[in-house]
């Protein structure tokens, strides 16, 4: 009787082996679900040389999908201050190298900025000095030639808004965030749920010493968004002052198209900084640059210039056999990026 009771007890209680089997089954089922989700995920890899605007596009996607908080804006204040002071100090340094500093009217502001640490907060005294220097005719003339040296292209935006930025309690606007320059190192991943589809976007450093890290992103990529700045046809690399920026971008595009990991991926070419390109082409003829002396279009025609560089890139497609989709964009224009991403989304979902 005692033995029967114990047997009945065992029949009503789950054995350790049965429990383990159930746990294992749950894990297996969850793994199946996770694998399916991973397979359905759209993976977008942003590639391109440094300074091309990849990170700005990522910031625009955060703006468009409500992922940019007020805290995010406030946390950027020290970065914006550093961008401003560093850029003004660069202008002053070039001014000295060209022996123009003696002709500056406000020598006190000149001396103040020279001795200011680039990581200092911008108070009213530093702000007024920056405002005064930005009003100097010699510095404005120098800025018009900023393609000749290495400086953050968006610095003029911050110089023009220094009155607002130097006020106590300053918090960045969306436009400030988009114009802020933070060099990308390593790999930054963002996830977005759009129309019941998960988009995972990888932003990687564009400078040469960062590119060896890209290999970790290659496996299973749905599409490559290759970003190149067409406004930089007369500029040299930050890391190599002897290498034209578009020439470097063309070489990198060819390497990307020839990469075996991307042969079944979609490739979308984003020719960025359209706004700067349209301004520059009125002053700097594309054909005046030796590397692009074969440009036969009208000297000040932005549309002809865009077509020329589009053809240049497509001629460097390497071994890539599929279609390459091209968009001429302005990454700091939220509406433009929204339309571009909608078009890219349709392409990617159609091809995947």
C-alpha positions as CSV (number, residue, x, y, z in Angstrom):
1,X,0.0,0.0,0.0
2,X,2.8,2.3,0.9
3,X,4.5,1.6,-2.5
4,X,1.3,2.2,-4.4
5,X,0.8,5.6,-2.7
6,X,4.3,6.6,-3.6
7,X,3.7,5.5,-7.2
8,X,0.5,7.5,-7.4
9,X,2.5,10.5,-6.1
10,X,5.0,10.2,-8.8
11,X,2.3,10.0,-11.5
12,X,0.9,13.3,-10.4
13,X,4.2,15.1,-10.2
14,X,6.5,16.2,-13.1
15,X,9.8,14.4,-13.1
16,X,13.0,16.4,-13.5
17,X,13.5,14.8,-17.0
18,X,10.0,15.9,-18.2
19,X,10.6,19.5,-16.9
20,X,13.9,19.6,-18.7
21,X,12.3,18.5,-21.9
22,X,9.7,21.2,-21.7
23,X,12.2,23.9,-20.9
24,X,14.3,22.7,-23.9
25,X,11.3,22.8,-26.2
26,X,10.4,26.4,-25.1
27,X,14.0,27.4,-25.8
28,X,13.9,25.8,-29.2
29,X,10.6,27.5,-30.0
30,X,12.0,30.9,-28.9
31,X,15.1,30.3,-31.0
32,X,12.9,29.6,-34.1
33,X,11.0,32.9,-33.4
34,X,14.3,34.8,-32.9
35,X,15.8,33.4,-36.1
36,X,12.6,34.3,-38.1
37,X,12.7,37.8,-36.7
38,X,16.4,38.1,-37.6
39,X,15.7,36.8,-41.1
40,X,12.9,39.3,-41.5
41,X,15.0,42.2,-40.2
42,X,16.1,44.7,-42.9
43,X,19.8,45.4,-42.4
44,X,21.1,48.7,-43.9
45,X,24.8,49.5,-43.9
46,X,25.8,53.1,-44.3
47,X,29.2,53.3,-46.1
48,X,31.3,56.1,-47.5
49,X,34.4,58.1,-46.8
50,X,34.8,60.4,-43.8
51,X,32.9,63.8,-43.9
52,X,30.4,62.5,-46.5
53,X,27.3,62.9,-44.2
54,X,26.5,59.3,-43.1
55,X,26.0,60.2,-39.5
56,X,23.8,63.2,-40.5
57,X,21.5,60.8,-42.3
58,X,21.3,58.7,-39.1
59,X,20.4,61.7,-37.1
60,X,17.7,62.6,-39.6
61,X,16.2,59.2,-39.2
62,X,16.1,59.7,-35.4
63,X,14.3,63.1,-36.0
64,X,11.8,61.6,-38.4
65,X,11.0,58.7,-36.0
66,X,10.8,60.7,-32.8
67,X,13.9,59.3,-31.3
68,X,15.7,62.6,-30.6
69,X,14.9,63.7,-27.0
70,X,15.3,67.0,-25.3
71,X,18.0,65.3,-23.1
72,X,19.8,64.3,-26.3
73,X,19.9,67.9,-27.4
74,X,21.1,69.2,-24.1
75,X,23.9,66.6,-24.0
76,X,25.2,67.9,-27.3
77,X,25.9,71.4,-25.9
78,X,29.5,70.7,-25.0
79,X,30.1,69.2,-28.4
80,X,28.6,72.2,-30.2
81,X,30.8,74.5,-28.1
82,X,33.9,72.5,-29.1
83,X,32.9,72.6,-32.7
84,X,32.5,76.3,-32.7
85,X,35.7,77.2,-30.8
86,X,37.8,74.7,-32.7
87,X,36.5,76.0,-36.0
88,X,37.2,79.6,-35.1
89,X,40.7,78.7,-33.9
90,X,41.3,76.9,-37.2
91,X,40.2,80.0,-39.1
92,X,42.6,82.2,-36.9
93,X,45.4,79.7,-37.5
94,X,45.0,79.9,-41.3
95,X,44.8,83.6,-40.9
96,X,48.2,83.6,-39.2
97,X,49.7,81.3,-41.8
98,X,48.6,83.6,-44.6
99,X,49.9,86.6,-42.6
100,X,46.4,88.2,-42.4
101,X,46.0,88.4,-38.6
102,X,47.6,91.8,-38.3
103,X,44.8,93.3,-40.4
104,X,42.0,92.1,-38.0
105,X,40.2,95.0,-36.4
106,X,39.4,93.3,-33.1
107,X,42.8,92.2,-31.8
108,X,41.4,91.6,-28.2
109,X,39.0,89.0,-29.5
110,X,41.7,87.5,-31.6
111,X,44.0,87.1,-28.6
112,X,41.1,85.8,-26.4
113,X,40.1,83.0,-28.9
114,X,43.8,82.0,-29.4
115,X,44.1,81.4,-25.7
116,X,40.7,79.7,-25.2
117,X,40.6,76.0,-24.7
118,X,38.5,74.4,-27.4
119,X,36.5,72.4,-24.8
120,X,35.6,75.6,-22.8
121,X,31.9,76.4,-22.5
122,X,30.8,79.4,-24.5
123,X,29.8,82.2,-22.2
124,X,28.9,85.8,-23.2
125,X,32.5,87.0,-23.4
126,X,33.6,84.1,-25.6
127,X,30.4,84.4,-27.6
128,X,30.9,88.2,-28.2
129,X,34.5,87.6,-29.3
130,X,33.3,84.9,-31.8
131,X,30.6,87.2,-33.1
132,X,33.1,90.1,-33.5
133,X,35.6,87.9,-35.3
134,X,33.0,86.4,-37.6
135,X,32.2,90.0,-38.7
136,X,35.8,90.6,-39.7
137,X,36.0,91.1,-43.5
138,X,39.3,89.2,-43.7
139,X,37.9,86.2,-41.9
140,X,34.8,86.2,-44.2
141,X,37.1,86.4,-47.2
142,X,39.0,83.4,-45.8
143,X,35.9,81.5,-45.2
144,X,35.0,81.8,-48.9
145,X,38.1,79.8,-49.6
146,X,37.6,77.2,-46.9
147,X,37.8,74.4,-49.5
148,X,41.6,75.0,-49.4
149,X,42.0,73.9,-45.8
150,X,40.5,71.4,-43.3
151,X,37.6,72.9,-41.4
152,X,34.1,71.8,-40.4
153,X,31.8,73.0,-43.3
154,X,28.8,73.6,-41.0
155,X,30.8,76.1,-38.8
156,X,29.2,79.0,-40.5
157,X,25.8,77.9,-39.2
158,X,27.0,78.1,-35.6
159,X,28.8,81.4,-36.1
160,X,25.6,82.9,-37.5
161,X,23.7,81.7,-34.5
162,X,26.2,82.6,-31.8
163,X,23.8,85.1,-30.1
164,X,21.4,82.3,-29.3
165,X,24.1,79.7,-28.4
166,X,25.9,81.9,-25.9
167,X,22.7,82.5,-23.9
168,X,22.5,80.7,-20.5
169,X,20.5,77.5,-20.6
170,X,21.1,77.1,-24.3
171,X,19.7,73.8,-25.7
172,X,20.4,72.7,-29.3
173,X,17.7,73.0,-32.0
174,X,17.1,70.1,-34.4
175,X,19.1,72.0,-37.0
176,X,22.0,72.5,-34.6
177,X,22.0,68.7,-34.0
178,X,22.2,68.0,-37.7
179,X,25.1,70.4,-38.2
180,X,27.1,69.1,-35.2
181,X,30.2,67.2,-36.1
182,X,31.1,64.1,-34.1
183,X,33.6,61.8,-35.7
184,X,32.2,58.3,-35.9
185,X,34.6,55.6,-34.5
186,X,33.7,52.0,-34.6
187,X,30.2,50.9,-35.4
188,X,26.9,52.5,-34.3
189,X,23.7,50.5,-34.6
190,X,20.1,51.9,-34.5
191,X,16.9,50.0,-34.8
192,X,13.6,51.4,-36.2
193,X,10.1,49.8,-36.4
194,X,8.6,51.1,-39.6
195,X,5.4,49.7,-41.1
196,X,5.8,46.5,-39.0
197,X,9.3,45.9,-40.3
198,X,12.4,46.2,-38.2
199,X,15.2,48.2,-39.8
200,X,18.6,47.8,-38.3
201,X,21.0,50.6,-39.5
202,X,24.8,50.4,-39.1
203,X,26.8,53.6,-39.2
204,X,30.5,53.1,-39.4
205,X,33.6,55.4,-39.3
206,X,34.6,56.6,-42.8
207,X,38.2,57.5,-42.2
208,X,40.7,55.1,-43.6
209,X,41.8,53.8,-40.2
210,X,38.2,52.9,-39.4
211,X,37.4,50.9,-42.5
212,X,39.0,47.7,-41.2
213,X,36.1,47.5,-38.7
214,X,33.5,47.3,-41.5
215,X,34.1,43.6,-42.2
216,X,32.1,42.7,-39.0
217,X,29.0,44.4,-40.6
218,X,29.0,42.6,-44.0
219,X,27.3,39.4,-43.3
220,X,23.6,39.3,-44.2
221,X,23.2,43.0,-45.2
222,X,20.0,43.7,-47.1
223,X,21.2,46.9,-48.7
224,X,24.2,49.2,-48.7
225,X,23.6,53.0,-48.6
226,X,26.8,54.4,-50.0
227,X,27.1,58.2,-49.2
228,X,29.4,60.5,-51.1
229,X,29.6,64.3,-51.0
230,X,29.5,65.7,-54.5
231,X,30.3,69.2,-53.2
232,X,33.9,68.1,-52.3
233,X,35.3,67.8,-55.9
234,X,37.9,70.5,-55.1
235,X,38.7,69.3,-51.5
236,X,41.3,67.0,-50.1
237,X,41.0,64.3,-47.4
238,X,41.4,65.1,-43.8
239,X,43.7,62.2,-43.4
240,X,45.6,62.6,-46.6
241,X,46.0,66.2,-48.0
242,X,47.2,64.8,-51.3
243,X,44.1,62.8,-52.1
244,X,41.0,64.4,-53.7
245,X,37.9,63.5,-51.7
246,X,35.7,62.5,-54.6
247,X,38.6,60.4,-56.1
248,X,38.8,58.6,-52.7
249,X,35.0,58.1,-52.7
250,X,35.1,56.7,-56.3
251,X,37.8,54.2,-55.3
252,X,35.9,53.2,-52.2
253,X,32.7,52.8,-54.1
254,X,34.4,50.4,-56.6
255,X,35.8,48.3,-53.6
256,X,32.3,48.2,-52.1
257,X,30.6,47.1,-55.4
258,X,33.3,44.4,-55.9
259,X,33.0,43.1,-52.4
260,X,31.7,39.5,-52.5
261,X,29.5,40.0,-49.4
262,X,27.4,42.6,-51.3
263,X,26.7,40.8,-54.6
264,X,23.2,39.8,-53.5
265,X,22.5,43.1,-51.6
266,X,20.8,46.2,-53.0
267,X,23.2,49.2,-53.5
268,X,21.8,52.7,-53.1
269,X,24.2,55.6,-54.0
270,X,23.4,58.8,-52.1
271,X,25.2,61.8,-53.7
272,X,25.0,64.2,-50.7
273,X,25.5,67.9,-49.9
274,X,23.4,69.0,-52.9
275,X,22.9,72.4,-51.3
276,X,26.6,73.1,-51.0
277,X,27.2,71.7,-54.5
278,X,24.7,74.1,-56.1
279,X,26.5,77.0,-54.4
280,X,30.0,75.9,-55.2
281,X,29.5,75.1,-58.8
282,X,28.7,78.8,-59.4
283,X,32.2,79.7,-58.2
284,X,34.4,76.6,-59.0
285,X,34.1,75.1,-62.4
286,X,34.3,71.2,-62.2
287,X,36.5,71.1,-65.3
288,X,39.0,73.4,-63.6
289,X,40.0,70.5,-61.3
290,X,42.6,68.3,-63.2
291,X,41.0,65.1,-62.1
292,X,37.6,66.1,-63.6
293,X,38.8,68.1,-66.7
294,X,36.7,65.8,-68.9
295,X,33.5,67.5,-67.6
296,X,31.9,69.0,-70.7
297,X,28.7,70.4,-69.2
298,X,27.9,74.1,-68.7
299,X,30.3,75.4,-66.1
300,X,27.6,76.5,-63.6
301,X,25.0,73.9,-64.3
302,X,24.3,71.9,-61.1
303,X,22.1,69.4,-62.9
304,X,24.8,68.7,-65.5
305,X,27.4,68.4,-62.7
306,X,25.2,66.0,-60.7
307,X,24.8,63.8,-63.8
308,X,28.5,63.9,-64.5
309,X,29.4,62.6,-61.0
310,X,26.6,60.0,-61.1
311,X,28.1,58.6,-64.3
312,X,31.5,58.6,-62.7
313,X,30.3,56.5,-59.8
314,X,28.3,54.1,-61.9
315,X,31.4,53.6,-64.1
316,X,33.2,52.4,-61.0
317,X,30.6,49.7,-60.2
318,X,33.3,46.9,-60.4
319,X,31.8,43.4,-60.6
320,X,28.4,44.4,-59.3
321,X,25.7,43.2,-61.7
322,X,22.5,44.3,-60.1
323,X,20.9,47.7,-60.4
324,X,22.4,50.6,-58.5
325,X,19.9,53.2,-57.4
326,X,21.0,56.8,-57.2
327,X,19.6,59.8,-55.2
328,X,21.0,63.3,-55.1
329,X,20.3,64.5,-51.5
330,X,20.8,67.1,-48.9
331,X,21.2,65.3,-45.5
332,X,20.5,68.4,-43.5
333,X,17.1,68.8,-45.2
334,X,14.6,66.7,-43.1
335,X,11.9,66.6,-45.8
336,X,14.4,65.6,-48.5
337,X,15.8,62.8,-46.3
338,X,12.2,61.6,-45.5
339,X,11.4,61.3,-49.3
340,X,14.7,59.6,-49.9
341,X,14.3,57.1,-47.2
342,X,10.7,56.3,-48.3
343,X,12.1,55.6,-51.8
344,X,14.9,53.5,-50.4
345,X,12.5,51.5,-48.2
346,X,10.4,50.6,-51.3
347,X,13.6,49.5,-53.1
348,X,14.9,47.4,-50.3
349,X,11.6,45.7,-49.5
350,X,11.1,44.9,-53.2
351,X,14.6,43.5,-53.7
352,X,14.8,41.6,-50.4
